[in-house]
Amino acid sequence: MKELEVLLLVDDDPTLTQVMARAFSRRGFEVLTANNIQQALDIIAQHKIKKAVVDLKLAHESGLILIPQLKDAQPDMQIVMLTGYSSITTAVEAIKLGAMNYLCKPADADEILQAFDKTEGDPETDIQLQPPSVNRLEWEHIQKVLTEYDGNISATARALGMHRRTLQRKLQKKPVKQ
């Protein structure tokens, strides 16, 4: 009998984790799940993982922190970052840190598996003719500054010249569409 390929799913949403785990299991994977960075590190210490799907926002942690740790432990692991809080800054950082792809939620199991298979860029990708909205530009700027300050909300708020609670409210919202 053929051994199943192991996929690590790291997300702090228990419902989404359960649904995605079931979907990947139906597609022939052995699925291991973690709700935070420490659980993910404990799992990779005990198992050889081929593929990992990592959420960007894990409660009060950043999935970006986990990517280099996964790659250090198992360099041939393929990682796809999944997020409901997409920004250009976090996409670039995820790829620089070792993720092979970056997807915005909602994404189903088939889309995620296609992201693992897509190893080269597409020069035929459409260029948006409409510039991003002011709200989207604000979201992108906040994400860029937040990344520069390693996720520190207080330092980011000071750098942006806004109250910390105002920044926290803005970060609670979903990103604005392009």
Contacts in CASP RR format, 6 or more apart in sequence:
PFRMAT RR
TARGET T0000
AUTHOR 0000-0000-0000
METHOD contacts of the structure
MODEL  1
MKELEVLLLVDDDPTLTQVMARAFSRRGFEVLTANNIQQALDIIAQHKIK
KAVVDLKLAHESGLILIPQLKDAQPDMQIVMLTGYSSITTAVEAIKLGAM
NYLCKPADADEILQAFDKTEGDPETDIQLQPPSVNRLEWEHIQKVLTEYD
GNISATARALGMHRRTLQRKLQKKPVKQ
4 28 0 8 1.000
4 29 0 8 1.000
4 30 0 8 1.000
5 28 0 8 1.000
5 29 0 8 1.000
5 30 0 8 1.000
5 50 0 8 1.000
5 51 0 8 1.000
6 29 0 8 1.000
6 30 0 8 1.000
6 31 0 8 1.000
6 32 0 8 1.000
6 47 0 8 1.000
6 48 0 8 1.000
6 49 0 8 1.000
6 50 0 8 1.000
6 51 0 8 1.000
7 24 0 8 1.000
7 29 0 8 1.000
7 30 0 8 1.000
7 31 0 8 1.000
7 32 0 8 1.000
7 49 0 8 1.000
7 50 0 8 1.000
7 51 0 8 1.000
7 52 0 8 1.000
7 53 0 8 1.000
8 31 0 8 1.000
8 32 0 8 1.000
8 33 0 8 1.000
8 34 0 8 1.000
8 40 0 8 1.000
8 43 0 8 1.000
8 44 0 8 1.000
8 47 0 8 1.000
8 49 0 8 1.000
8 51 0 8 1.000
8 52 0 8 1.000
8 53 0 8 1.000
8 70 0 8 1.000
9 17 0 8 1.000
9 20 0 8 1.000
9 21 0 8 1.000
9 24 0 8 1.000
9 31 0 8 1.000
9 32 0 8 1.000
9 33 0 8 1.000
9 34 0 8 1.000
9 52 0 8 1.000
9 53 0 8 1.000
10 33 0 8 1.000
10 34 0 8 1.000
10 35 0 8 1.000
10 36 0 8 1.000
10 37 0 8 1.000
10 39 0 8 1.000
10 40 0 8 1.000
10 52 0 8 1.000
10 53 0 8 1.000
10 54 0 8 1.000
10 55 0 8 1.000
10 58 0 8 1.000
10 63 0 8 1.000
10 66 0 8 1.000
11 17 0 8 1.000
11 20 0 8 1.000
11 33 0 8 1.000
11 35 0 8 1.000
11 53 0 8 1.000
11 54 0 8 1.000
11 55 0 8 1.000
11 58 0 8 1.000
11 82 0 8 1.000
12 35 0 8 1.000
12 36 0 8 1.000
12 55 0 8 1.000
12 57 0 8 1.000
12 58 0 8 1.000
12 59 0 8 1.000
13 55 0 8 1.000
14 35 0 8 1.000
17 33 0 8 1.000
17 35 0 8 1.000
20 31 0 8 1.000
20 53 0 8 1.000
20 109 0 8 1.000
20 112 0 8 1.000
21 31 0 8 1.000
21 33 0 8 1.000
23 108 0 8 1.000
23 109 0 8 1.000
24 31 0 8 1.000
24 109 0 8 1.000
25 31 0 8 1.000
26 109 0 8 1.000
27 109 0 8 1.000
27 113 0 8 1.000
29 51 0 8 1.000
32 43 0 8 1.000
32 47 0 8 1.000
32 49 0 8 1.000
34 40 0 8 1.000
34 42 0 8 1.000
34 43 0 8 1.000
35 58 0 8 1.000
35 59 0 8 1.000
36 58 0 8 1.000
36 59 0 8 1.000
36 61 0 8 1.000
37 58 0 8 1.000
37 61 0 8 1.000
37 63 0 8 1.000
37 65 0 8 1.000
37 66 0 8 1.000
37 69 0 8 1.000
40 52 0 8 1.000
40 54 0 8 1.000
40 66 0 8 1.000
40 70 0 8 1.000
41 66 0 8 1.000
41 69 0 8 1.000
41 73 0 8 1.000
43 49 0 8 1.000
44 70 0 8 1.000
44 73 0 8 1.000
44 74 0 8 1.000
44 77 0 8 1.000
45 73 0 8 1.000
48 74 0 8 1.000
49 70 0 8 1.000
49 74 0 8 1.000
49 77 0 8 1.000
50 76 0 8 1.000
50 77 0 8 1.000
50 78 0 8 1.000
51 77 0 8 1.000
51 78 0 8 1.000
51 79 0 8 1.000
51 80 0 8 1.000
51 116 0 8 1.000
52 70 0 8 1.000
52 77 0 8 1.000
52 78 0 8 1.000
52 79 0 8 1.000
52 80 0 8 1.000
53 79 0 8 1.000
53 80 0 8 1.000
53 82 0 8 1.000
53 112 0 8 1.000
54 63 0 8 1.000
54 66 0 8 1.000
54 67 0 8 1.000
54 70 0 8 1.000
54 79 0 8 1.000
54 80 0 8 1.000
54 81 0 8 1.000
54 82 0 8 1.000
54 99 0 8 1.000
55 63 0 8 1.000
55 81 0 8 1.000
55 82 0 8 1.000
55 83 0 8 1.000
56 62 0 8 1.000
56 63 0 8 1.000
56 64 0 8 1.000
56 81 0 8 1.000
56 82 0 8 1.000
56 83 0 8 1.000
56 84 0 8 1.000
56 85 0 8 1.000
56 86 0 8 1.000
56 90 0 8 1.000
56 94 0 8 1.000
57 63 0 8 1.000
57 83 0 8 1.000
57 84 0 8 1.000
57 85 0 8 1.000
58 66 0 8 1.000
62 151 0 8 1.000
63 81 0 8 1.000
64 81 0 8 1.000
64 90 0 8 1.000
64 93 0 8 1.000
64 94 0 8 1.000
64 97 0 8 1.000
64 147 0 8 1.000
67 79 0 8 1.000
67 81 0 8 1.000
67 94 0 8 1.000
67 97 0 8 1.000
67 98 0 8 1.000
67 99 0 8 1.000
68 97 0 8 1.000
68 98 0 8 1.000
70 77 0 8 1.000
70 79 0 8 1.000
71 77 0 8 1.000
71 79 0 8 1.000
71 97 0 8 1.000
71 98 0 8 1.000
78 100 0 8 1.000
78 116 0 8 1.000
79 98 0 8 1.000
79 99 0 8 1.000
79 100 0 8 1.000
80 99 0 8 1.000
80 100 0 8 1.000
80 101 0 8 1.000
80 102 0 8 1.000
80 103 0 8 1.000
80 112 0 8 1.000
80 115 0 8 1.000
80 116 0 8 1.000
81 90 0 8 1.000
81 91 0 8 1.000
81 94 0 8 1.000
81 99 0 8 1.000
81 101 0 8 1.000
81 102 0 8 1.000
81 103 0 8 1.000
82 103 0 8 1.000
82 104 0 8 1.000
82 105 0 8 1.000
82 107 0 8 1.000
82 112 0 8 1.000
83 90 0 8 1.000
83 102 0 8 1.000
83 103 0 8 1.000
83 104 0 8 1.000
83 105 0 8 1.000
84 104 0 8 1.000
84 105 0 8 1.000
84 174 0 8 1.000
84 175 0 8 1.000
85 143 0 8 1.000
85 174 0 8 1.000
85 175 0 8 1.000
86 102 0 8 1.000
86 104 0 8 1.000
86 175 0 8 1.000
87 139 0 8 1.000
87 140 0 8 1.000
87 143 0 8 1.000
87 144 0 8 1.000
87 175 0 8 1.000
88 140 0 8 1.000
88 143 0 8 1.000
88 144 0 8 1.000
89 140 0 8 1.000
89 143 0 8 1.000
89 144 0 8 1.000
89 147 0 8 1.000
90 102 0 8 1.000
90 143 0 8 1.000
90 147 0 8 1.000
91 102 0 8 1.000
93 147 0 8 1.000
94 102 0 8 1.000
95 101 0 8 1.000
95 102 0 8 1.000
100 115 0 8 1.000
100 116 0 8 1.000
100 119 0 8 1.000
101 115 0 8 1.000
101 116 0 8 1.000
101 118 0 8 1.000
103 111 0 8 1.000
103 112 0 8 1.000
103 115 0 8 1.000
107 115 0 8 1.000
128 178 0 8 1.000
130 178 0 8 1.000
132 140 0 8 1.000
132 178 0 8 1.000
133 176 0 8 1.000
133 177 0 8 1.000
133 178 0 8 1.000
135 176 0 8 1.000
136 175 0 8 1.000
136 176 0 8 1.000
136 177 0 8 1.000
136 178 0 8 1.000
138 170 0 8 1.000
138 176 0 8 1.000
139 170 0 8 1.000
139 175 0 8 1.000
139 176 0 8 1.000
141 160 0 8 1.000
142 156 0 8 1.000
142 160 0 8 1.000
142 167 0 8 1.000
142 170 0 8 1.000
142 171 0 8 1.000
145 156 0 8 1.000
145 159 0 8 1.000
145 160 0 8 1.000
146 153 0 8 1.000
146 156 0 8 1.000
146 171 0 8 1.000
148 156 0 8 1.000
148 159 0 8 1.000
149 155 0 8 1.000
149 156 0 8 1.000
149 159 0 8 1.000
153 164 0 8 1.000
153 167 0 8 1.000
153 168 0 8 1.000
153 171 0 8 1.000
154 164 0 8 1.000
156 167 0 8 1.000
157 163 0 8 1.000
157 164 0 8 1.000
157 166 0 8 1.000
157 167 0 8 1.000
160 167 0 8 1.000
END
